[in-house]
């Protein structure tokens, strides 16, 4: 089956979808996006994703082209038009097409694009072994809470780990943990789960929220606070979380073992609870 995408009011095969070269998303990276995991054809926490979309649109001063009800219908339509019970729905809104000028144009219609890909989560072998990560200074801009399509900084930082066959690049700014290039980060020290708070240096992850909810309801000891680089390097466990990674243990950082170099006990407990949460809540009937 041909991949079906949505562009500016129409569904079409992906090889028929084009945007003008003067679209500000192409020229300036002037737009925002969302990625929604879909389990058993059911979009997970779509309301929360749409709230985050609205937050990003407001921050960059783009008018939302659709109501929540319209977005919901579009997401459900793209899911039904593509194969697979588990999908990853990507959609973005750019400011639209206009003469190249840094100032915002007036009277321009936003460009809306949506596509779906198979949702690929970590294999059992990867969960069992854990993954390698590297670290870097977080030199991105000061508005990382905006889910912007301008991701060159993230791409450059992610490439540092790709170059050495690692899974992620964990980021530090002024001696404190922020996040990873495309994930949120948790650590465990002396039985306590630690993670940075949501601020302008961290993308507010939906999976981050789920992990915190599970941790608190299952009586993990949790602290949401500034986490120092020294605490990360001395952690007993490190986890990275995202819609596609779910919860994944980091077993080496910059070539050195994390803890004993194996996924830790609290990770194993959290991973099992996350899988149960997924079965009970993410796979509910649409």
Beta strands, then each sheet from edge to edge (+ up, - down):
strand 1: 4-7
strand 2: 10-13
strand 3: 31-39
strand 4: 42-43
strand 5: 87-94
strand 6: 111-118
strand 7: 131-137
strand 8: 168-173
strand 9: 176-180
strand 10: 184-189
strand 11: 192-195
strand 12: 221-224
strand 13: 237-242
strand 14: 246-253
strand 15: 256-257
sheet 1: 2+ 1- 6+ 5- 3+ 4-
sheet 2: 9+ 8- 7- 14- 13+ 10- 11+ 12+
sheet 3: 9+ 8- 7- 14- 15+
end
